[in-house]
Amino acid sequence: MSKLIVIVGVTGVQGSSVADAFISLSGWKVRGITRNPTSPAARALVAQGVEIVKGDLEDKESLLPAFEGAAAIFVNTDFFGHLMATFANPGLAGDRSPSQYAADRAMQQYMNIAEVAASGIVLKTLERFVFSSLTEVSKWSKAKYTQCYHMDVKAQAIRAIKTKYPDLAARMSMVQMGQYVRNWQTLPAMHPHKQTDGSFVVKRTYSPDREIPFIVTDKDTGAFVRALVVDLPAGKHVLAVSESMTWPAWTKLWADVVGVPARFERVSEAEFWAGLPKAFTDVLAPDFAFVDEFGYTGGDPEVMTAEKLGVEIPVTSMEAYMRSEDWSSVLTRE
């Protein structure tokens, strides 16, 4: 009899990768939760063999039938979706900052998920509860950086689950996501910038020698989750990284792959974040500063690479990613 993995946020970049990994895994079937089962992304997953069910993370009653029968549950929520909702409706946040509002919404959703997953009917079959995590910046910076709500809320939720739902926590493992390779598509500041002489400049606030663990999210997330579910005991915290490198090394590789001259330039926070919405820079600027000063995990000893955990995970090299990417929007930009 096949086991069932239930994916919260199955149409997202992490969730869809997890679905891909388990669709092809013998002895497993996949169920995905989404608010809109008729969306193109949901229909595409159905065509691949995923069972899609409607569920709302604000509605615990909708989650129970979605979780029932699961041997594994993968959990991620959309902090930045909540944050961006305040751009269209500033009144949503009330007297809170937009980032605090987004964190509160994410926390409520995490606890709704945990409450349902910790119910007897779900625990009866549940073997693994995999939580998509990030570094707790306020802790590992010794409170130097306290505005990275998108990161801290995940650690706060994990702690709350361990305290409130010990039976669920005994089945929990964490996958800490590296820096998305496609972040450059999100904000103009992250694009390689074309110069008047035809060369390109890649600008970041990071030190030239700071290594960044990059993740090809849509390709490799699922492989790390599969290892946590199938190959490792509960309680592990793996860093999901496709390849680590410095930004100067990234720039050189990109130039070689694309066939254009390019150089890396370290710039100030003021220059890099200029012109972006304050709600974004309030959380992202200290995120970048923390990573540059303390490293991506901040030295958290519980977060380990696959190698340290003794598992071999197939990943996508940065060169392979770059060769597969469409860079036309960057190369043709004047």
C-alpha positions as CSV (number, residue, x, y, z in Angstrom):
1,M,0.0,0.0,0.0
2,S,1.4,3.4,-1.0
3,K,2.2,6.0,1.6
4,L,0.9,9.6,1.3
5,I,2.7,12.9,1.5
6,V,0.6,16.0,1.9
7,I,2.1,19.3,0.7
8,V,1.0,22.6,2.0
9,G,1.6,25.2,-0.7
10,V,1.9,22.7,-3.5
11,T,1.7,25.2,-6.3
12,G,4.6,27.3,-4.8
13,V,8.2,26.8,-5.9
14,Q,9.1,24.7,-2.9
15,G,5.9,22.7,-2.8
16,S,5.9,21.8,-6.5
17,S,9.5,20.6,-6.3
18,V,8.5,18.3,-3.4
19,A,5.6,17.0,-5.5
20,D,7.9,16.3,-8.4
21,A,10.3,14.3,-6.1
22,F,7.5,12.1,-4.7
23,I,5.5,11.6,-7.9
24,S,8.5,9.7,-9.2
25,L,9.2,7.8,-6.0
26,S,7.9,4.2,-5.9
27,G,5.5,3.5,-3.0
28,W,4.3,7.1,-2.6
29,K,1.4,9.2,-3.7
30,V,1.0,12.9,-3.4
31,R,-1.8,15.2,-2.2
32,G,-1.5,18.9,-2.5
33,I,-3.4,21.6,-0.6
34,T,-4.3,24.9,-2.3
35,R,-6.9,27.6,-2.0
36,N,-7.6,27.4,-5.7
37,P,-7.8,23.9,-7.1
38,T,-8.8,25.2,-10.5
39,S,-5.7,27.4,-11.0
40,P,-3.5,26.5,-14.0
41,A,-0.7,25.5,-11.6
42,A,-3.0,23.1,-9.7
43,R,-4.4,21.6,-12.9
44,A,-0.9,21.0,-14.2
45,L,-0.1,19.1,-11.0
46,V,-3.3,17.0,-11.4
47,A,-2.2,16.1,-14.9
48,Q,1.1,14.8,-13.3
49,G,-0.8,12.6,-10.9
50,V,-1.1,14.8,-7.8
51,E,-4.4,14.7,-5.9
52,I,-5.4,18.4,-5.3
53,V,-7.7,19.3,-2.5
54,K,-9.0,22.7,-1.4
55,G,-7.7,23.9,1.9
56,D,-7.4,27.3,3.6
57,L,-4.7,27.8,6.2
58,E,-7.0,30.2,8.1
59,D,-9.6,27.4,8.3
60,K,-8.5,24.5,10.5
61,E,-11.6,22.5,9.6
62,S,-10.6,22.4,5.9
63,L,-7.2,21.0,6.8
64,L,-8.3,17.9,8.7
65,P,-9.6,15.9,5.7
66,A,-6.6,17.1,3.7
67,F,-4.1,15.8,6.3
68,E,-6.0,12.6,7.1
69,G,-4.0,9.5,6.1
70,A,-0.7,11.3,5.6
71,A,2.5,9.5,6.3
72,A,4.4,12.8,5.7
73,I,3.4,16.5,5.6
74,F,5.5,19.3,4.1
75,V,4.9,22.8,5.4
76,N,5.6,26.2,4.0
77,T,3.7,29.4,4.1
78,D,3.9,32.7,2.1
79,F,5.2,35.5,4.4
80,F,5.8,37.8,1.4
81,G,2.3,37.3,0.1
82,H,1.0,38.7,3.4
83,L,3.5,41.5,3.2
84,M,2.6,42.5,-0.3
85,A,-1.1,42.4,0.6
86,T,-0.4,45.5,2.8
87,F,0.8,47.4,-0.3
88,A,-2.7,47.2,-1.8
89,N,-4.5,47.6,1.5
90,P,-2.3,49.5,4.1
91,G,-5.2,49.3,6.6
92,L,-4.6,45.5,6.9
93,A,-1.7,46.0,9.3
94,G,-3.5,48.3,11.7
95,D,-1.1,49.7,14.2
96,R,1.5,47.1,13.3
97,S,4.3,47.4,10.8
98,P,3.6,45.6,7.5
99,S,6.3,43.0,8.3
100,Q,5.0,42.4,11.8
101,Y,1.5,41.9,10.3
102,A,2.9,39.4,7.8
103,A,4.8,37.5,10.6
104,D,1.6,37.4,12.7
105,R,-0.4,36.0,9.8
106,A,2.3,33.4,9.0
107,M,2.5,32.4,12.7
108,Q,-1.2,31.9,12.9
109,Q,-1.1,29.7,9.8
110,Y,1.8,27.6,11.1
111,M,-0.1,27.0,14.4
112,N,-3.3,26.2,12.6
113,I,-1.4,23.6,10.6
114,A,0.3,22.2,13.7
115,E,-2.9,21.9,15.7
116,V,-4.5,19.9,13.0
117,A,-1.4,17.8,12.3
118,A,-1.1,17.0,16.0
119,S,-4.7,15.7,16.2
120,G,-5.1,12.0,17.0
121,I,-6.6,11.2,13.6
122,V,-3.6,12.6,11.8
123,L,-0.9,11.3,14.1
124,K,-2.3,7.8,13.7
125,T,-0.5,7.6,10.3
126,L,2.0,10.5,10.4
127,E,5.7,9.5,10.4
128,R,7.3,12.8,9.4
129,F,6.4,16.5,9.6
130,V,8.8,18.5,7.5
131,F,9.0,22.2,8.2
132,S,10.6,24.7,5.7
133,S,12.9,26.8,7.9
134,L,15.2,29.8,7.9
135,T,17.8,31.0,10.3
136,E,16.6,32.8,13.5
137,V,18.5,36.0,12.9
138,S,17.6,37.7,16.1
139,K,19.1,34.8,18.1
140,W,22.2,34.2,16.2
141,S,23.1,37.9,15.8
142,K,22.6,38.3,19.6
143,A,19.7,40.7,18.9
144,K,21.9,42.9,16.6
145,Y,19.4,42.3,13.8
146,T,15.8,42.1,15.0
147,Q,13.7,43.0,11.9
148,C,14.1,39.8,9.8
149,Y,10.5,38.8,10.6
150,H,10.3,36.5,7.5
151,M,13.1,34.4,9.0
152,D,12.5,34.7,12.8
153,V,8.8,33.7,12.5
154,K,9.8,30.2,11.3
155,A,12.0,29.6,14.2
156,Q,9.4,30.9,16.6
157,A,6.8,28.5,15.1
158,I,9.2,25.6,15.4
159,R,9.7,26.4,19.1
160,A,6.0,26.8,19.7
161,I,5.3,23.4,18.1
162,K,8.0,21.7,20.3
163,T,6.4,23.2,23.4
164,K,2.7,22.8,22.6
165,Y,2.6,19.7,20.4
166,P,5.4,17.3,21.6
167,D,4.0,14.3,19.8
168,L,4.1,16.2,16.5
169,A,7.5,17.6,17.3
170,A,8.8,14.0,17.8
171,R,8.0,13.5,14.1
172,M,9.4,16.9,12.9
173,S,12.4,17.6,10.7
174,M,13.5,20.9,9.2
175,V,14.8,21.9,5.8
176,Q,16.5,25.2,5.8
177,M,16.4,26.8,2.4
178,G,19.5,28.3,0.8
179,Q,19.3,31.6,-1.1
180,Y,17.1,31.1,-4.2
181,V,19.1,31.3,-7.4
182,R,16.2,33.1,-9.1
183,N,16.0,35.9,-6.6
184,W,17.5,38.1,-9.3
185,Q,14.1,38.0,-11.0
186,T,12.4,39.5,-8.0
187,L,13.9,42.9,-7.7
188,P,15.7,45.1,-10.3
189,A,18.6,45.7,-7.8
190,M,19.5,42.0,-8.1
191,H,19.8,42.0,-11.9
192,P,23.2,42.0,-13.6
193,H,23.4,45.7,-14.8
194,K,24.3,46.4,-18.4
195,Q,26.9,49.2,-18.8
196,T,27.4,51.6,-21.7
197,D,30.4,49.6,-23.0
198,G,28.3,46.3,-23.1
199,S,29.8,44.8,-20.0
200,F,27.8,43.9,-16.9
201,V,28.1,44.7,-13.2
202,V,26.6,42.4,-10.5
203,K,26.0,44.5,-7.4
204,R,25.5,43.2,-3.9
205,T,26.2,44.4,-0.3
206,Y,28.1,41.2,0.6
207,S,31.8,40.9,1.2
208,P,33.6,39.4,-1.8
209,D,34.7,36.4,0.3
210,R,31.3,35.6,1.8
211,E,30.1,32.2,0.6
212,I,26.4,31.9,-0.1
213,P,24.6,28.6,-0.2
214,F,22.4,28.8,-3.3
215,I,19.4,26.5,-4.0
216,V,17.9,25.8,-7.3
217,T,14.5,25.7,-5.6
218,D,12.3,24.3,-8.2
219,K,14.7,21.5,-9.0
220,D,16.3,20.5,-5.7
221,T,14.0,21.3,-2.8
222,G,12.2,18.0,-3.3
223,A,15.4,15.9,-3.1
224,F,16.2,17.3,0.4
225,V,12.7,16.8,1.6
226,R,12.7,13.2,0.3
227,A,15.9,12.5,2.2
228,L,14.3,13.8,5.4
229,V,11.3,11.7,4.9
230,V,12.8,8.5,3.5
231,D,16.5,8.3,4.5
232,L,16.9,10.1,7.9
233,P,15.4,9.8,11.3
234,A,13.1,12.6,12.6
235,G,14.7,15.6,14.3
236,K,17.2,16.4,11.6
237,H,17.8,20.0,10.3
238,V,19.3,20.0,6.8
239,L,20.6,23.0,4.8
240,A,19.2,22.7,1.3
241,V,22.0,23.9,-0.9
242,S,22.7,23.2,-4.6
243,E,26.1,24.9,-4.6
244,S,27.9,27.4,-2.5
245,M,30.0,30.2,-3.9
246,T,31.0,33.8,-3.4
247,W,29.3,36.6,-5.5
248,P,32.6,37.3,-7.4
249,A,32.7,33.5,-8.3
250,W,29.0,33.7,-9.3
251,T,29.7,36.7,-11.5
252,K,32.7,35.0,-13.3
253,L,30.7,31.9,-13.9
254,W,27.8,33.8,-15.2
255,A,30.0,35.8,-17.6
256,D,31.6,32.6,-18.9
257,V,28.2,30.9,-19.4
258,V,26.5,33.8,-21.0
259,G,29.5,35.0,-23.0
260,V,29.7,38.6,-21.8
261,P,32.3,40.5,-19.7
262,A,31.1,41.1,-16.2
263,R,32.5,42.1,-12.8
264,F,31.3,42.1,-9.2
265,E,31.0,45.3,-7.3
266,R,30.3,45.6,-3.6
267,V,28.0,48.5,-2.9
268,S,26.5,50.2,0.1
269,E,23.1,49.3,1.5
270,A,21.8,52.8,0.6
271,E,22.8,52.3,-3.0
272,F,21.6,48.7,-3.3
273,W,18.2,49.2,-1.7
274,A,17.5,52.6,-3.2
275,G,14.0,53.0,-4.6
276,L,12.5,49.8,-3.2
277,P,9.5,49.8,-0.9
278,K,10.4,50.4,2.7
279,A,8.4,47.3,3.8
280,F,10.8,45.2,1.7
281,T,14.0,46.9,2.8
282,D,13.0,46.7,6.4
283,V,13.3,42.9,6.4
284,L,15.7,42.3,3.5
285,A,18.5,44.8,4.3
286,P,19.1,43.3,7.8
287,D,18.8,39.8,6.3
288,F,21.7,40.6,3.9
289,A,23.7,42.3,6.6
290,F,23.3,39.3,9.0
291,V,24.5,36.8,6.3
292,D,27.5,39.0,5.5
293,E,28.5,39.3,9.1
294,F,27.5,36.0,10.7
295,G,27.2,33.6,7.8
296,Y,24.0,32.1,6.3
297,T,23.1,29.9,9.3
298,G,24.7,32.2,11.8
299,G,26.7,29.3,13.2
300,D,23.6,27.3,14.3
301,P,25.1,23.9,15.1
302,E,21.8,22.0,14.5
303,V,21.7,23.0,10.8
304,M,23.8,20.5,8.9
305,T,24.7,19.9,5.3
306,A,23.7,16.6,3.6
307,E,27.3,15.5,3.7
308,K,27.5,15.9,7.5
309,L,24.2,14.0,7.9
310,G,25.7,11.2,5.8
311,V,23.2,11.3,2.9
312,E,23.9,11.8,-0.8
313,I,21.4,14.1,-2.4
314,P,21.4,14.8,-6.2
315,V,21.6,18.6,-6.8
316,T,21.8,21.0,-9.7
317,S,25.2,22.7,-10.3
318,M,25.2,26.5,-10.6
319,E,26.6,26.1,-14.1
320,A,23.7,23.8,-15.1
321,Y,21.2,26.2,-13.7
322,M,22.8,29.2,-15.5
323,R,22.8,27.3,-18.8
324,S,19.1,26.4,-18.5
325,E,18.0,29.9,-17.5
326,D,16.6,32.5,-19.9
327,W,18.8,35.6,-19.5
328,S,17.3,37.6,-22.4
329,S,15.6,40.1,-20.2
330,V,19.0,41.0,-18.7
331,L,21.0,40.9,-21.8
332,T,18.7,43.1,-23.8
333,R,18.1,45.7,-21.1
334,E,19.6,49.1,-21.9
